[in-house]
Amino acid sequence: MKLSDRHLAEASHAATAPAGAAGPSRRVFLLGATAAAAAVTAGLVPRLVRPARAENVHGARADEHFEVAYSDAEWRRRLSPAQYEVLRREGTERPYSSPLNDEHRAGTFACAGCAQPLFSSRTKFDSHTGWPSFWTPLEHAVGTRTDRTFGMVRTEVHCRRCGGHLGHVFDDGPKPTGLRYCMNGLAMTFHPQTT
């Protein structure tokens, strides 16, 4: 949905009207509410509504320590801007945007931040969600924590070694685990199996 410049100007004017001026019209209010809902739906507002939390310079929460820990400046140097947004800021890539969706060779998916092996290609499956999905991680590869952002309660998955955000795990996966580790392709690299 695209609002016209005139409607946006009206909403902006109503929001900045001097004290004592008549309140915004119902039309302006509805346009503003529609624009806000569209922005939230389009994912344009996540950083504005993300709850604050204590973090140290390594991107981990204050009570978490990881064996690979760099300053924020060093993470920015080591990662592409898109990888930094996902791994260190808990962003999410657009669905169907990762080349790893189409990776079907035998091998291992590893953390793009620290090279920790995360998932075997043997556990990868097509979840039809647009993100690389797996039914189980490698042993001792990932950690989880509760994610209460966006008015939902989900289980966030991060790299056990560096704390980088990988994605979320859901309970709608295939057998044998019934789990779907829905991962951001930007958070991983693929290493083909050598013969």
C-alpha positions in Angstrom: 0.0 0.0 0.0 1.4 3.4 -1.0 0.0 6.6 0.6 0.0 9.7 -1.5 2.3 12.6 -0.7 -0.8 14.7 0.1 -2.0 12.2 2.6 1.4 11.9 4.2 1.6 15.7 4.4 -1.8 15.9 6.1 -0.8 13.3 8.6 2.5 15.1 9.3 0.7 18.5 9.6 -1.8 17.1 12.1 1.0 15.6 14.2 2.8 18.9 14.4 -0.1 21.3 14.8 0.3 23.9 17.6 -1.2 23.3 21.0 -4.9 24.3 21.2 -5.5 23.6 17.5 -8.3 21.3 16.6 -7.4 17.6 16.8 -6.7 15.6 13.7 -9.6 14.6 11.6 -10.8 11.0 11.6 -9.4 10.7 8.0 -6.0 11.8 9.1 -6.0 9.5 12.1 -7.0 6.5 10.0 -4.4 7.3 7.4 -1.7 7.6 10.1 -2.8 4.3 11.8 -2.9 2.6 8.4 0.6 3.9 7.6 1.9 2.7 11.0 0.4 -0.7 10.5 1.8 -1.0 7.0 5.3 0.0 8.3 5.1 -2.7 11.1 3.9 -5.3 8.6 6.6 -4.4 6.1 9.3 -4.8 8.8 10.3 -1.1 8.8 9.8 -0.6 12.5 11.6 -3.6 14.2 14.4 -1.6 15.7 12.0 1.0 17.1 10.0 -1.6 19.0 12.8 -4.0 20.0 13.0 -4.1 23.8 16.1 -2.7 25.4 18.5 -5.2 27.0 21.9 -5.1 28.6 24.6 -6.0 26.2 28.4 -5.9 26.5 30.7 -4.9 23.6 30.7 -8.4 22.2 27.0 -8.4 21.4 26.2 -10.9 24.1 23.8 -10.2 26.9 25.5 -9.0 30.1 25.2 -12.5 31.7 26.5 -14.4 28.6 30.1 -15.2 27.7 31.3 -16.8 24.5 34.7 -18.2 23.6 34.9 -16.0 20.5 34.4 -12.4 21.5 35.3 -9.3 19.5 34.6 -5.6 19.9 31.7 -4.2 17.9 34.2 -2.5 15.6 36.0 -5.8 14.9 32.7 -7.6 14.2 31.9 -4.8 11.7 35.3 -5.3 10.0 34.9 -9.1 9.9 31.4 -9.3 8.6 29.5 -7.8 5.6 27.0 -5.1 6.6 24.1 -7.6 6.0 25.8 -10.4 8.0 26.5 -7.9 10.8 22.8 -6.9 10.9 21.7 -10.6 11.2 24.5 -12.0 13.4 25.1 -9.1 15.8 21.8 -7.1 15.7 19.4 -10.1 15.5 18.0 -9.1 12.1 16.2 -11.3 9.6 17.0 -11.6 5.9 14.2 -11.5 3.4 12.7 -15.0 2.7 13.9 -16.7 -0.4 16.9 -14.4 -0.7 19.6 -16.9 0.4 21.6 -19.0 -2.0 21.8 -21.6 0.8 18.2 -22.4 0.2 19.3 -24.2 -3.0 22.4 -25.8 -1.5 21.9 -29.6 -1.7 25.4 -31.0 -1.7 26.7 -33.0 1.2 28.6 -30.9 3.7 28.4 -28.7 6.8 26.8 -25.3 7.4 29.0 -23.2 9.7 28.6 -19.9 11.5 29.6 -17.0 9.3 31.0 -15.2 12.3 33.4 -17.8 13.8 33.3 -20.9 11.6 31.7 -23.1 14.3 30.1 -26.1 12.5 26.3 -25.8 13.1 24.3 -28.2 10.9 24.9 -31.2 8.7 23.4 -31.2 5.2 21.8 -34.5 6.1 19.3 -32.7 8.4 18.4 -29.9 5.9 14.9 -29.9 4.5 12.7 -27.6 2.4 10.3 -26.0 4.9 8.7 -23.8 2.1 9.3 -20.8 4.4 12.1 -19.2 2.4 14.9 -19.8 4.9 17.3 -22.7 5.2 15.8 -25.2 7.6 17.1 -28.1 9.6 15.5 -30.7 11.9 18.5 -30.8 14.3 21.8 -29.0 14.9 25.2 -30.7 15.4 25.9 -31.6 19.0 26.9 -28.6 21.2 26.8 -26.3 18.2 24.0 -23.9 19.2 22.4 -22.3 22.2 18.8 -21.0 22.6 17.1 -18.3 24.6 13.6 -16.9 24.9 12.8 -14.1 22.4 9.8 -11.9 23.4 10.0 -9.4 20.6 7.1 -8.3 18.4 4.5 -9.4 21.0 5.4 -13.1 20.5 7.3 -15.7 22.5 9.7 -17.6 20.3 12.9 -19.6 20.8 15.9 -17.7 19.4 18.9 -19.8 18.2 22.5 -18.5 18.4 25.9 -19.9 17.8 27.3 -21.5 21.0 30.8 -20.3 20.2 30.3 -16.5 19.3 26.7 -15.8 20.3 25.8 -14.8 16.7 22.1 -14.8 16.0 21.1 -17.6 13.6 17.3 -17.6 13.6 14.6 -19.4 15.5 13.4 -22.9 16.2 9.8 -24.0 15.9 7.9 -27.2 16.8 6.5 -27.8 13.3 9.3 -29.7 11.7 9.6 -33.2 10.3 10.4 -36.5 12.1 12.4 -37.6 14.0 12.6 -34.4 16.1 9.5 -32.5 15.0 11.6 -29.3 15.1 12.3 -26.7 12.4 15.5 -24.7 12.9 14.7 -21.8 10.6 18.1 -20.1 10.0 19.2 -17.0 8.2 21.5 -17.9 5.3 23.5 -14.8 5.9 24.5 -16.2 9.3 26.1 -19.3 7.8 28.6 -20.5 5.3 28.6 -23.9 3.5 31.6 -26.2 3.4 31.2 -29.1 1.0 32.1 -32.6 2.1 35.5 -33.6 0.8 35.8 -37.1 -0.6 
